């Protein structure tokens, strides 16, 4: 079975440019998460969706960041305009709802999108 | 609020040595889930194990074993007879069970970088 698929794997862009990161969750998963990993802050949750609806975006750093999930198999994270401090690895992850008590809803991660803003 | 602490930022061992990675967590919930993820040099996050708070049985999987101690809020990870391929950053994570549609967001520790030398 295919895992979480992210694109691009690597992106280098100039400050001020728009960046769009893409994610295809595991088929059948109800939850989709966007995480960011930096040396300074480690892994932090930016936003997550349940059944395509954004549930909590309190981790989104500022208005330059936006995320959408137009359907169950696709999500985007957009940064406009990008800044050097946005350089990080952005992970998309997904999980299924199931029964929390039984399954614990393991979250599976994509390979990450490595973003460098110069 | 929940918190995960991995006090060891970096560990270096020689191949075939046993090594234990420590994880201490804080949560006010009585039902929660603990995870370990591995991040090899290639960068992806690989799920290793999930443990439910009401199941304190230790688990062994090949050379990997996990010791869950609720009394000390610890979920330590031991690699027996370490190999060079075990070199990676290992993350411990905590998720509180939610009965609304909020999903089980992960709070990560800072990670422990394990270097296994031949």
Interface residues (C-beta under 8 A of the other chain):
Chain A: X31 X33 X35 X42 X43 X44 X45 X48 X50 X51 X55 X56 X89 X91 X93 X95 X97 X100 X101 X104 X105 X106 X107 X108 X109 X110 X111 X112 X114
Chain B: X31 X33 X35 X37 X42 X43 X44 X45 X46 X47 X50 X52 X91 X95 X97 X98 X99 X101 X102 X103 X104 X105 X106 X108 X109 X110 X111
